[in-house]
Amino acid sequence: QVQLVESGGDLVQPGGSLRLSCAASESIFSIYAMAWYRQAPGKQRELVAVITRSGSTEYANSVKGRFTISSANAKNTVYLQMNSLKPEDTAVYYCNGRPALPNSWGQGTQVTVSS
């Protein structure tokens, strides 16, 4: 099964920026669209951003204009650039395929937006 490792989360002040990275154990980008998801305390996991094999992107309305998803296929890596962060962006962020591979969820990376 594909292993996915997220990194880059941190504590940041409102209005700040972070760049998350997701490294895959093997090349899956030629097969699947990739996505970032997040789960805030007490809430269900939600879809944040998607990048297709052709490079098209889609975003949740709550992050549109602030977040950018990109990929480096040769490195089996997906990124999420997050700007103008808000307290409501606080969550554990995960990457996975779209649709998600059920056995490939990683540990996620914690993003906390607080002053």
Contacts in CASP RR format, 6 or more apart in sequence:
PFRMAT RR
TARGET T0000
AUTHOR 0000-0000-0000
METHOD contacts of the structure
MODEL  1
QVQLVESGGDLVQPGGSLRLSCAASESIFSIYAMAWYRQAPGKQRELVAV
ITRSGSTEYANSVKGRFTISSANAKNTVYLQMNSLKPEDTAVYYCNGRPA
LPNSWGQGTQVTVSS
1 101 0 8 1.000
1 103 0 8 1.000
1 104 0 8 1.000
2 24 0 8 1.000
2 25 0 8 1.000
2 26 0 8 1.000
2 28 0 8 1.000
2 101 0 8 1.000
2 104 0 8 1.000
3 24 0 8 1.000
3 25 0 8 1.000
3 104 0 8 1.000
3 106 0 8 1.000
4 22 0 8 1.000
4 23 0 8 1.000
4 24 0 8 1.000
4 25 0 8 1.000
4 94 0 8 1.000
4 95 0 8 1.000
4 96 0 8 1.000
4 104 0 8 1.000
4 105 0 8 1.000
4 106 0 8 1.000
5 22 0 8 1.000
5 23 0 8 1.000
5 106 0 8 1.000
5 107 0 8 1.000
6 20 0 8 1.000
6 21 0 8 1.000
6 22 0 8 1.000
6 93 0 8 1.000
6 94 0 8 1.000
6 95 0 8 1.000
6 106 0 8 1.000
6 107 0 8 1.000
6 108 0 8 1.000
6 109 0 8 1.000
7 20 0 8 1.000
7 21 0 8 1.000
7 22 0 8 1.000
7 23 0 8 1.000
7 109 0 8 1.000
8 18 0 8 1.000
8 19 0 8 1.000
8 20 0 8 1.000
8 21 0 8 1.000
8 109 0 8 1.000
9 18 0 8 1.000
9 20 0 8 1.000
9 93 0 8 1.000
9 109 0 8 1.000
9 110 0 8 1.000
9 111 0 8 1.000
10 18 0 8 1.000
10 111 0 8 1.000
10 112 0 8 1.000
11 112 0 8 1.000
11 114 0 8 1.000
12 18 0 8 1.000
12 85 0 8 1.000
12 111 0 8 1.000
12 112 0 8 1.000
12 113 0 8 1.000
13 113 0 8 1.000
13 114 0 8 1.000
13 115 0 8 1.000
14 85 0 8 1.000
14 86 0 8 1.000
14 87 0 8 1.000
14 113 0 8 1.000
14 114 0 8 1.000
14 115 0 8 1.000
15 83 0 8 1.000
15 84 0 8 1.000
15 85 0 8 1.000
15 86 0 8 1.000
15 113 0 8 1.000
16 83 0 8 1.000
16 84 0 8 1.000
16 85 0 8 1.000
16 113 0 8 1.000
17 81 0 8 1.000
17 82 0 8 1.000
17 83 0 8 1.000
17 84 0 8 1.000
17 85 0 8 1.000
18 82 0 8 1.000
18 85 0 8 1.000
18 111 0 8 1.000
19 79 0 8 1.000
19 80 0 8 1.000
19 81 0 8 1.000
19 82 0 8 1.000
20 36 0 8 1.000
20 79 0 8 1.000
20 80 0 8 1.000
20 82 0 8 1.000
20 93 0 8 1.000
20 95 0 8 1.000
20 109 0 8 1.000
20 111 0 8 1.000
21 77 0 8 1.000
21 78 0 8 1.000
21 79 0 8 1.000
22 34 0 8 1.000
22 36 0 8 1.000
22 77 0 8 1.000
22 78 0 8 1.000
22 79 0 8 1.000
22 80 0 8 1.000
22 95 0 8 1.000
23 75 0 8 1.000
23 76 0 8 1.000
23 77 0 8 1.000
24 76 0 8 1.000
24 77 0 8 1.000
24 78 0 8 1.000
25 76 0 8 1.000
26 76 0 8 1.000
27 73 0 8 1.000
27 76 0 8 1.000
28 34 0 8 1.000
28 76 0 8 1.000
28 97 0 8 1.000
29 53 0 8 1.000
29 71 0 8 1.000
29 73 0 8 1.000
29 76 0 8 1.000
29 78 0 8 1.000
30 53 0 8 1.000
30 73 0 8 1.000
31 53 0 8 1.000
32 53 0 8 1.000
32 97 0 8 1.000
32 98 0 8 1.000
32 101 0 8 1.000
33 50 0 8 1.000
33 51 0 8 1.000
33 52 0 8 1.000
33 53 0 8 1.000
33 97 0 8 1.000
33 98 0 8 1.000
34 50 0 8 1.000
34 51 0 8 1.000
34 69 0 8 1.000
34 71 0 8 1.000
34 78 0 8 1.000
34 95 0 8 1.000
34 96 0 8 1.000
34 97 0 8 1.000
34 98 0 8 1.000
35 47 0 8 1.000
35 48 0 8 1.000
35 49 0 8 1.000
35 50 0 8 1.000
35 51 0 8 1.000
35 69 0 8 1.000
35 95 0 8 1.000
35 96 0 8 1.000
35 97 0 8 1.000
35 98 0 8 1.000
35 100 0 8 1.000
36 47 0 8 1.000
36 48 0 8 1.000
36 49 0 8 1.000
36 67 0 8 1.000
36 69 0 8 1.000
36 78 0 8 1.000
36 80 0 8 1.000
36 93 0 8 1.000
36 94 0 8 1.000
36 95 0 8 1.000
37 45 0 8 1.000
37 46 0 8 1.000
37 47 0 8 1.000
37 48 0 8 1.000
37 93 0 8 1.000
37 94 0 8 1.000
37 95 0 8 1.000
37 96 0 8 1.000
37 100 0 8 1.000
38 45 0 8 1.000
38 46 0 8 1.000
38 48 0 8 1.000
38 89 0 8 1.000
38 91 0 8 1.000
38 92 0 8 1.000
38 93 0 8 1.000
38 94 0 8 1.000
38 111 0 8 1.000
39 45 0 8 1.000
39 46 0 8 1.000
39 91 0 8 1.000
39 92 0 8 1.000
39 94 0 8 1.000
40 88 0 8 1.000
40 90 0 8 1.000
40 91 0 8 1.000
40 92 0 8 1.000
41 91 0 8 1.000
43 91 0 8 1.000
45 94 0 8 1.000
46 60 0 8 1.000
47 60 0 8 1.000
47 98 0 8 1.000
48 59 0 8 1.000
48 60 0 8 1.000
48 63 0 8 1.000
48 67 0 8 1.000
48 80 0 8 1.000
48 93 0 8 1.000
49 57 0 8 1.000
49 58 0 8 1.000
49 59 0 8 1.000
49 60 0 8 1.000
49 63 0 8 1.000
49 67 0 8 1.000
49 68 0 8 1.000
49 69 0 8 1.000
49 80 0 8 1.000
50 57 0 8 1.000
50 58 0 8 1.000
50 59 0 8 1.000
50 69 0 8 1.000
50 98 0 8 1.000
51 57 0 8 1.000
51 69 0 8 1.000
51 70 0 8 1.000
51 71 0 8 1.000
51 78 0 8 1.000
55 71 0 8 1.000
57 68 0 8 1.000
57 69 0 8 1.000
59 65 0 8 1.000
59 67 0 8 1.000
59 69 0 8 1.000
62 88 0 8 1.000
63 82 0 8 1.000
63 89 0 8 1.000
66 82 0 8 1.000
66 83 0 8 1.000
66 84 0 8 1.000
66 85 0 8 1.000
67 80 0 8 1.000
67 81 0 8 1.000
67 82 0 8 1.000
67 83 0 8 1.000
68 80 0 8 1.000
68 81 0 8 1.000
68 83 0 8 1.000
69 78 0 8 1.000
69 79 0 8 1.000
69 80 0 8 1.000
69 81 0 8 1.000
70 78 0 8 1.000
70 79 0 8 1.000
70 81 0 8 1.000
71 77 0 8 1.000
71 78 0 8 1.000
71 79 0 8 1.000
72 78 0 8 1.000
72 79 0 8 1.000
78 95 0 8 1.000
80 93 0 8 1.000
80 95 0 8 1.000
82 89 0 8 1.000
82 111 0 8 1.000
85 111 0 8 1.000
85 113 0 8 1.000
86 113 0 8 1.000
87 113 0 8 1.000
87 114 0 8 1.000
88 113 0 8 1.000
89 111 0 8 1.000
89 113 0 8 1.000
90 111 0 8 1.000
90 112 0 8 1.000
90 113 0 8 1.000
90 114 0 8 1.000
91 111 0 8 1.000
92 108 0 8 1.000
92 109 0 8 1.000
92 110 0 8 1.000
92 111 0 8 1.000
93 108 0 8 1.000
93 109 0 8 1.000
93 110 0 8 1.000
93 111 0 8 1.000
94 105 0 8 1.000
94 106 0 8 1.000
94 108 0 8 1.000
96 104 0 8 1.000
96 105 0 8 1.000
97 104 0 8 1.000
END
